Amino acid sequence: MGKVVLVTGVARRLGGRFVRRIQREPDVARVIGVDAVAPEHHLGGADFVRADIRHPAIGKLLAETGVDTVVHMDINGTPLGGRGSRTSVKETNVIGTMQLLGACQKAPSVKRLVVKSSTNVYGSAPRDPAVFSETTPPKSLPSGGFAKDTVEVEGYVRGFARRRPDVAVCVLRFANILGPCADSPLAEYFALPVLPTVIGYDPRLQFVHEEDAIEVLRIAASEPARSTLNSGTFNIAGDGVLLLSQAARRLGRPTLPLLLPTLRWARTALRSVGITDFSPEQIRLLTHGRVVATNQMRETLGFEPRYTTAGAFADYARSRGPGLLPPEALARTVDRLAGLLPARGAAQN
């Protein structure tokens, strides 16, 4: 008998791709995909169960199927397909995770739990360290949006790990996931025809390609040679960083520098065009940026991303087509303006 793997959030394209990938593992006998809505993509030979993880019925599913590995991917910053509210997303992220962990706690067959988290847990603040490691505390905890959801989710996961020490728990803190199928808040932001920015700031950003995300999830869900190898919390990001100004140039998108109070006021307008999680935490990210260390990803998980930060962004940019302006012409224009304006705040990042 092989492993029985349950994957949440399979209606999203990333979840669907992971389900199709994990089925090819020789030690996996059955894969069960769970979501509140039926996926529009195929799941290969996996069994799909339409279930809302916010409801206690998920416990019955675990008990009946003998699941031994749970991969929790239903933690997101945007509603599926742009439909739904911020409230429903938060309920799925937080309440859904609580219910799922409660079901795992009662299921003796569960031996491995993998959670898709985010580097948003570190927040973004003016006095942040240059690089966050997995043990670096945030200067200020996120106060809202998806970032706050991830902090709450990780708190519940730590509690579960204490109650079930026999379960190997792996938390993967992903940098912003990009690629042709990305549906993150930052992917929505970069899809705007004009990118609003905070005047005087040019934050450092990191990205991870969705193919690398799938591969590291596979590694985390695998049975390691040593029982503790795939346990713990790991930052996941591609090598290098990109400045926001560099990202805008490579997209061919003009930027609209705004005073910070004006950008906060513009949140309502941005939400009206589909940016559902343009929270204060997103604004802080676009002001102060965030960079994480990935030593443990390599040394403990043994994972080496195929895509750098720049490579992941380039693939995302190709999938979105040309911007309003040719990147070369935009770069020349930005360089001329940069020579005329003082770069306040750039040194703070």
N, C-alpha and C positions, 0 to 999 in steps of 0.2 A: 504494500500500500504506500502511495506517495503522499505528498503534502496536499492539504486542502487550504486554499488561499481565498480569503474574502477581501474584496477591494471596494471601497466606497467612492462615490463621486464619479461613476463610470459614464454618466451622460455627457460629461465634458470630454473634449477631444483628447486631452492629456491622459485622463483616466482610461479612456478607451484604448489608447495606444499602449499604455502600460499593461492592460489586461491581455492584449494580443501578444505582447512580448513575454510576459511571465509564463504563458502557456507553453512556450518552447523549452522551458527548463526541464531537464530529464527527470528531476525528482518531484515534479508537480503533477499530481494525479487529477486534480479538479480545481477550477477557478470559478468563483461565484462573484458576479458583479452586482452591486447594489446602488440604487439611486431612486429618488422620489419620482422621477420622470423617465420614460423610456428613451434610450439613446437613439440618435438619428444615424449613428455609424454602427458598423457591425462589430461584434465582440469575439469573432472567431468561434472556437468551440466552447466558450465560457457559458455558464448558466446565468441568465439575468433574472434578478428578483426585484420587482418594483416595491420598494419599501422606503419609508421616511425614517432616517436614523434618529429623528427627534422623538419618535414614539417607542414605547417599550417592546414592540413586536420584534425589534432587532435581536433581542435576547433569545426569543424562541427560535429564530433562524440559526443562531450560533449553536444552540443546543441540539437542533435536529440534524445539522449537517456535519458536526464534528470538526469545525474549522480549527486549524492549529496556527495559522498565520493570518494576521489582520493588517492590511495596508490601508491606512486612513488618509484618503486624498480629498475628502469633501470639506476642505477648509480653504475658502476662496475670498477674494476681495470684491468680486463682481457677481451679479446674478447671472444665471445660465442664459446665454443668448440675449443678454441685455434686458430680459423680462424679469420683473420682480423688484422688490424694494430693498433698501439697505437693512431694514428691520428683519426681513425674511432671511437675508444672508447671514446676519449676526446670529439669529436663532439656530440656523443650521450649523454654523461654526461652533458656537458655544454649547447650546443645549443639546445639539446632535452629538457632539463629542462626549458630553456628560453621559448621555444615554448609552452610547457605544461602549464607553469605558466601563459603565456599570454592567453591561451585558458581558463584556470580556472578563470582568472580575468573577462573575458567577459561572463562567464556562471553563471547566478544568482542562478541556482539550486545547485551549489557547496557550501557545508557548512563545510566540513572537508577535510583537506589535511594532509597526513602522508608522510614523506620523509625519506628514508633509507640513512642516512649519515654515517660518520665514525669518529672514534677518531683520524684519520690522520690529522684532522684540527688543532690539537695541535702541530704538528710537533714533532721533536726529537732533542734536543740540550743538550750540556754538562751541562748547568746550569739550566735545567728544574727543577721545583718543584718535590718533591718525588711523589706527587699525583695531578692530574689535576681535578678540579671541572668544572662544566659547565660554570662558569664565569671566569675561569683562562685564561688570554690571553697567546698566545704562545710566547716563547722567540724569535723565528724567524719564520716568515711565510714560509710554504712549497714553494719551488721554482719550483717544477715540478712533473710530474707523477700524479697518482691518488690522492695524497694528495692535490695537487694544485686544481685539479678538484673539490674536496669536499669543499674547501674554497670558490671557485667561486659559486658553487651551493648554499651553505648556504647564501651567499650574496644576490643572486637573490630571495631566499625564504624569507629573511627578508624584502626585498623590496615589495614582494607580500603581506606579512602580513600587512604592513603599508597601502597598497592601498586597501586591502579588510579586514578591521578589523572585519567584520562579519563572517569571516571564521576561524574556529579553526585549528591552524597550529601546528603540532607536528613533531619535528625533532628528530630522533633517531640516536645517534652517537654510532655505533657499534664498539666494539673492533674487533679484527680479528676473522671472523666467520669460525669455523672449524666443521667438521663432515664428514660422509662418502661421501656426495655430494658436499663438498666445492670446489669452483673454484676461490678462491682469490689468489692474488700474493704470500701471505705467504704460502698458501697451496701448490702452485707450488714449492716454495723454499724448503719446508720440504720434497717434493717428490724426490728431487735430491738424488742420491746414496751417494754423499759426500757433506757435507754442508760447503761452504766457510764462514768463520767468520773473524772478525777483531781481530787481535792479541792483547791481553791484555784487552779485554772487554768481559763482560758476561751480556748482557742486560736483564732486567726484562720485561716479556711479559704477556699480558692478552688475553684470548680467550672467545668467547661466542659460545655455541653449536647452530647449525642451528635449532634444534627444539625449543630452547629458543627464537631464533630470530623470528621464525614464531609466537610464542605465544605472544610476546610483540608487534609485529605488529598488531595482532588481537585486543589486548587490546587498543592500540592507535587508531585503526580504529573504536572502539565501541563508542556508545553514552554514555557518562559518566553521573553519577547522577548529577554532577554539571557541568555547561557549560564550565568552565575553567580547569577542572581536567586533561584532556588529551591534554592540550596545553602547548607548551614550548619546551625546548631542554633538552634531557636526555642522559646521558652516559649509555651504555648497555654493561655489562661485567659480566662474572662469578666470583665468589669469588676467592681470592688468586691470586698468580702470579707464573710463571715458569721462571727460568733462561734459556737462550738459551742452555747452556750446559746440563741442565736437560732434555730439550726437545730432544736434540740429543741422549742422552743415552736411553730415553724411546722409541725412534724410532729404535735404533740399528744402527744409522748412524754415521760414523766417521766424524769429523770436519777437515777442512783444514784452520788453522789460517793463515791469510795473513796480510801484512801491508796495512793500509788503502789506500794508492795510488795504490797498486797492485789490491785490490778488485775493485776499481773504474775502473781500466784498464780492469778488467775481465768482465765488464758489457756486452760487445759485445758478448763474448763467452757464457755467461749465456742466453742472448736473443736468441742465435742460438739453444739452447736446449729447448726453449719454455717459458722462464721466460720473459714475455712481458712487465712487469712493474718493472724491477729492476732499478729503478730510483735512483738519489741521496737521495731521501727521504727514500726509502727502505733501503739503506745502512746506513743512520742515525738511522733508527729504530733498525737495527742489531748491531749498535754501542752503542747507548745510551738508547734504550728501551723506554717504555711509560707505565704509570699506571694511571688509572682514578678512581675517586670516583663514587660510584653508590647509594649514599644516596637518591637522588631524584627519581631514578628509583623505589626504594622501597616505599618511603614515599608519593610520589605524584601519580605515576602510579599504585602503589600497586602490583608491579611485583617482584616475587622471583624466580630467575633462578633455574631450576632443576639440572643443571650441574655446577660444579665449573670450574675454568680455567683448573685445572689438569684433571677433568673428561671429559671435552670437548676434550682436547688433546688426552686423552687415547682412546676415541671412534674414533677419526680421525686416530690414530696410528693403531688401530685394523683393520680399513678398508683398510689400505695400505699394510698390510702383514709384514712379518719379514724383517728387514734391512740386510745389508751386514754382520753385526756382532751380536752375541747374546747380548742383553742389559747388562747382568751381566758381561760378559767378557769385553765389551767395558767400562763399568763403572770402573772396576778394572784397566784397562789400563790408562784411563783418570786420575784416582786418582794418579797413580804412576807418570805420567808426570806432574801433577799439583804440586806434591811435589818437582819437580826439577826446575820448571819455576816460576819466580816471576809473581804474578797476577797484572800487571799494569792496572790501570784504573777501576778495578772492584769497588773500593770504590767510584768512581765518579757516579755510578748508584744507 
